[in-house]
Amino acid sequence: MKYYNQVMGSLERMDVGLNKLYQLVKNNKQTEALHYMNNDLKELYEDHQSMIKVANTGNSLGARGTSQTGTF
């Protein structure tokens, strides 16, 4: 449950970040949008990605708790 809450919090922060990016683009502020994408939004994405990588370390189960099956 703790992992679920952490992931949901991270996704919520990314959602807020993407909304901010949308607003910048919508208001024709491309330079600010590019700066935001290369800094703040990138950091949000990297934080979320590292959380997932840490959770998968040493875990041989897939998303549904089954063994990795590879390609079908």
C-alpha positions in Angstrom: 0.0 0.0 0.0 2.9 2.3 0.7 4.3 1.9 -2.8 0.9 2.5 -4.3 0.6 5.8 -2.4 4.1 6.9 -3.4 3.4 6.1 -7.1 0.0 7.9 -7.0 1.6 10.9 -5.4 4.3 10.9 -8.0 1.8 10.6 -10.8 -0.2 13.5 -9.3 2.9 15.7 -9.3 3.6 14.8 -12.9 0.0 15.5 -13.8 0.3 19.0 -12.2 3.6 19.5 -14.1 2.1 18.5 -17.4 -0.8 20.8 -16.8 1.6 23.7 -16.2 3.4 22.8 -19.5 0.0 22.8 -21.3 -0.8 26.2 -19.9 2.5 27.6 -21.0 2.1 26.3 -24.5 -1.5 27.4 -24.6 -0.5 31.0 -23.7 2.1 31.1 -26.4 5.1 31.0 -24.0 7.2 28.5 -26.0 10.6 29.7 -24.5 9.3 29.3 -21.0 7.7 25.9 -21.9 11.0 24.6 -23.3 12.9 25.7 -20.2 10.3 24.1 -17.9 10.5 20.8 -19.9 14.3 20.7 -19.7 14.4 21.4 -16.0 11.3 21.0 -13.7 9.3 18.5 -15.8 12.4 16.4 -16.5 13.1 16.2 -12.7 9.6 15.1 -12.0 9.9 12.3 -14.7 13.3 11.2 -13.4 12.0 11.0 -9.8 9.1 8.9 -10.9 11.3 6.7 -13.1 13.8 6.1 -10.3 11.0 5.1 -7.9 9.9 2.4 -10.3 13.5 1.2 -10.9 14.1 0.9 -7.2 10.9 -1.0 -6.7 11.8 -3.5 -9.4 15.3 -4.3 -8.1 15.5 -8.0 -7.3 11.9 -8.6 -8.3 11.4 -11.2 -11.0 7.7 -10.8 -11.1 5.8 -8.9 -13.8 3.2 -6.2 -13.3 0.5 -8.7 -12.4 2.7 -10.8 -10.1 3.5 -13.4 -12.7 6.9 -14.5 -14.0 8.3 -12.5 -16.8 7.2 -14.3 -20.0 9.2 -12.4 -22.6 7.8 -12.0 -26.0 4.8 -14.1 -27.1 
